[in-house]
C-alpha cells in the first residue's frame, strides 16, 4: 500500500503542469532582486509607488554598491538570453533592473522639485520645438507620456547643470535629448525615477553624445563605418560604392540608440541589452538591423537611401543575436575604441 501511494505521488508530481518559460524567468529574476543576502538585492524591493514628482525626501531605490561581479554578470546574461518578461497582473521588473544597471543609488526628491519649480529655462523654446514630435506615431507612448512631462524633465535637466561642468563637459539641451528621455518616462513608475535614470544615463554613459557639437555621435558614426567594413565587407563595399557613409544615413539611429526605430516595445527590449552591457554596442546594433535587409540593399539598382532611411520594424532578439556574433570579429584595438567613444575623447578630438 505505501508503494502504491508513492507511485501515485510520483505520477502526480510528473503530471504537475509546468510554468511557461516567461513565468520561470520572471520568478528567477524576482528572486535575485529580493534575496537579502545577494549584492544584487541592495536595490530596494520597491521603487516609488506612484507618479508623484516627489515626497520631498531622499529615497533609496538603487544599488548601493556592487561587490559581487559574478552575480551581476549572471544577471546580465539571463536578461540578454531570456529577456525581461512581462507577466499580466505582476509588477514589471524592468524599472528595477534599469536602475540597477545604471547604479542609481538615491532619488533626490527635493532637488528635483527645486529644479522643476524654476520653470522655463533659457532653451525652453528649443525644447518645445522638439517635444511634440517625440515618438509621435506611437499611440502607446502618447497614451502614457504627456508632452508636459517631457518638457518638465528636460527643463529640470538644464537647470540641474546650469553653469556647471562634469569632468570638463558642459550639459544643456541638444537635439535628440527628447527621444532619449522618452523611454525613461515610459518605463519608470514615477517622473522622479525617470529623471534620475535619464540624468545618470546622459552624464555617465554617453556624455559625449549630448555635447553641443555631438562629438560622441560623430565619433560613433566613424566607428560604425570601420566596424561595418570588418563584420560585413561585402555589404560595406556596396554602400561605399553608392557613397553612403554612416554620416549620411545612420545619424538618427546612432544619436537615439535605435529608439527612433519602431516599434517601441522592441526598442525598449534593445535598451535592456544596451543598459546591461553598454551603450557602445548600439553601433553594432545599427549594423545588425541593416543586415536584416542585406539582400535588398545588394540587389538595389538605384541608390538604396530610402531603404536605409526607413528601416523595417525592429526585432530586438534578431538584432542582439547578430550583434553578439559581430563582437568576436572585431580586432581588440577597434573594440576598445568602440567601448570608450561615448564618454572618452579620442586623441585629437575636442
N, C-alpha and C positions, 0 to 999 in steps of 0.2 A: 504493500500500500504506500509506504513512503516513497518507493521508487516511482510509482505512478504519479504521485504529487510532484516529484521532481521533474518528471518528463513534461507534465502539463505546465509547470513553471518555466521550463526551458523553452517550450513551444510558445508560451505567451510572450516571453522575452524576445524571441525571434520574430514574432508577428507584430511586435510593438511598432507602430508607424514611426519612421524616421523624420526628423525635421528637414524641411527644404534646406539646401545649402546656404541660402541667404540668411535664414534664421540662425543656423550654426555659426556663421561668420559674425553675425550681429552679437550673438552671445559671447563669442570668443573675444571680440574687441571690447565689449562692455565689461567683461571680467577683468581685462587688463587695465581698463580705466578705473575700475572700482577697487582693485586689490590694494589694500592699505600698505602691504609690505613691498610693493613694487615702486621703483623710481618713477615709473610712468604715472602712478596714481598720485603724484604730487600735484596733479591738476585736481581742483575741487570736483566733487561729484555733481556739481551743477554750475551753470552759468548764471547770468541774470535772467530771472524767470519771466520778465515781461519786457515790453518795448519802451519803457520809460527811458528818458535820457540818462538819468542817474538818480540814485537815492541820496546823493550828496556825501557819500562816504567812499573810502578806498576799499574796493572789494578784491579779494584774492581769488582769481579764477584760472590761473595758468600754471605753468611749470616753474617751480621754484629753482630747481637745479636738476640737471640730468647727469647722474653719476653711474648710470647703467647703460653703457653704449650698446651692449649686446641686446638689451631689451628694446631699445629704440630701433636698432637695426631690424630686429624681428618684426616690430610693429610696422615699420615702413614696408617690409617685404610682404606682409599679409595684406596691407592696404592696396599695394600695387598689384598683387597677384589676384586678389578676390574682389577688390573694390570696397567702398563703404556702402553697406546695404541700407536700403530704406524700407523699413517694415511698417505697414499701416498700423496705427494705434500705439506705436512706440516712438519715444523721442529720438530725433536724429542724433547720430554720433558725430556728424561732420563738424558742427561748431566746436566741439571739444577737441577733436583731432586737429583741426586747423590751428586752434590756439596752441596746442601742444607743439606742432611743427614750427610755429612762429615763436615759440618760447615766450608767450605772453604770461607775465608773472602777476601783474596787477592791473586793475582798472582805476584810473584816477578820475572819479566822477566829478569832483569839484572843479578840477582843472578844465574838464571838457565843458561843463556848464559855463564857466567863465569865458572860454573861447566862443561858445555859441552866443553868449549874451552880448558880445561885441558887435554882432550883426554883420552888415555888409563890409567886405574888405576892399582893398584897392583894386583887385582884379575881379570883382563881383560880376561885372558885365560880361567879361570873358567867360567866366564860369557858366553864366546863364545862357550864353550863346551855344554852349555845348550840351548842357544837361538835358534839354528837352529832346535831344536826338539819341540819348543813351539807350541802346538796345530797343529802339523804338518799335520794332516789329514783333517783339516778344511779348505776348499777352500775359503770360505768367509773371514775367518780371514787372510789367506795368501794373498788374493787379496787386503786387506785393510791395513794390518800392515806388513811392511817390517822388516827383521831381523835387519837392521842397526838402526831402530827406537827403537827397544828393547834394543840393545847394548848401544845406546846413553843414554837412560833413566836410565838404571841400573848403568852405569858408573857414571852418574851425581849424582845418589843417594849415591854411595860410596864416591864420593868427598864431597858431602854435609856434610856427617857425619864423615869424616876422622878426627881422633884424638879427637873426641867429644863423650860425653855420654849424654843420655837423661834419666833423672830420674835414673841415675846409670847404664843404659844399653847402651852398645856399639852397633853400627849398621854397618854392612858391607854386602857384597853379600853372601847369603847362597842359597843352592839348593832349588828350588821351587819358588824363587822370580820372575823368568822369567814368570811363569804361573800366578802369582798374578799381574804382570804388564800388562799382555795381555788384560784383559777386559777393563782397563782404556784407553789403546791406541785404542782399538776397538770402544769404546763408545764415547769418548771425541772428539770434533771437532778440537782440537789442541794438539800438544805434550806438550805444556806448561801446559794446564789444566790437561792433563793426569798425568804429573809429580806431580803437586800439590796434586791431589787426591791420587795417589799411595803413595807418601811420608806421607801424613796425615794418610792414612789407616794403613800403617806399624807402624808408630811411635805412634799412639794414639789408634787404635782399636785392634791391635794384635801384640804388640811389642815382647811378649814372644815367638811367633810363628817363629820369624825370628832371634832369637839369634843363635850363632854358635852351641849350644847344643840342640836347638829346644825345650826348656823347655815347652813352651805352647802346642806344638803338642803332646808331650808325656803325659802331664797332660790331654789334651783333649781326648786322647785315653783311658786313665784310666777312665775318666768320661763317655766315651762312653759305656764301659762295664757296669758300675754301672747304668747308665740310661737305657740301654738295658734290664737289669735284672728287672727293675721296670716296664717299659712300655710293655714288651712282654716277660714274664718269660719263656714261652714255647719255643719260638724260641731261646732265650738266652741259655737255657739248652741244646738245640740241638747243637748249636755252641760250647758250653763249652765241650760237650761230644766228639766233634771232636778236642778239644784243639785249637779252633780257637778264640783266643783272638783278640781284635781290633788291637793290635800292629802288628799282622800278616797280616791282610787283609785291614785295613782301613787307613793306614798311608797316602797314596796319597790323598784320599778323604778328610781327615782332614786337611792336610797341605795346600791344594789348595782351601779349602772351596767349594768343589764339582766342581770347574772349570775344573777339569780333566775328568769329565764325560760328554760325548757328549749327545745331540747336543748343540752347543754353544749358540744358541738363547734361549734355555731353561735354561741353566746355567746362562745366563745374567738375566733372569726373577727371578731366585732364588736369585741372588745377589741384586735385587731390594728389596726383602724381608729382606735379611741379613743386608743391609746397613740401612734400615728403622728401624729395631728392634734390631739389634745387631748380630755380627758375632758368638757369643757364641751359637746361635741357630743352627749353622751348625752341631753340634754334633747330635742333634735330627733329622736334615735333612738327615744325613747319615743313621741313623736307619730307618727313614721313607722310604728312597729309597730301602733299603734292604728288608723292609717289603713288597714291591711290588712283591718280588719273594719268599715270605714266604713259600708257599706250596711246591715249588720246592726244597727248602733247607730241609724242614722237610722230604720230600719223598726221598731224596738222599740216595742211598745205598753205595756210596763211599764218601770220604771226599769232601765237596762241595766248595773247594777253587777256582775252575775255575769259578763257578757261582759268587763268591764274587769278584774275580779279574777282571771280565768282566761283570759288571752290565748292565742291559738293558738301553736303551735310557732314559734320564731324562725327566720327566714330572713335571714341576715346580708346577703346580696347585695341583696335587695329593700330592706331597711331602710337600708343605706348609700346605695343609689341615690336613694331618696326623701329621705333626709337632705340629700344634696348638692343636690337640686333645691330644698329648702326654704331653703338658705343664701342664695340670691340674692333671696329675698323679704323678708328681714329688713332693717329700717332699720339704718343703721350704728350708731346710738346703742344700739339694743337688742342688736345683736350684740356690741358692746363689753362690755355688762353681762354677757352670756352667757359670754364668754371669761374674765372675771375672777372670776366668782362662786364658783368652787371654792376660791380661795386669797386673795381680797382682800375685805375688809369693805366693804360699801356704806355710803354716808353715813347716819349714824344707826343703823347695825347694830352690835351688840356689847353 
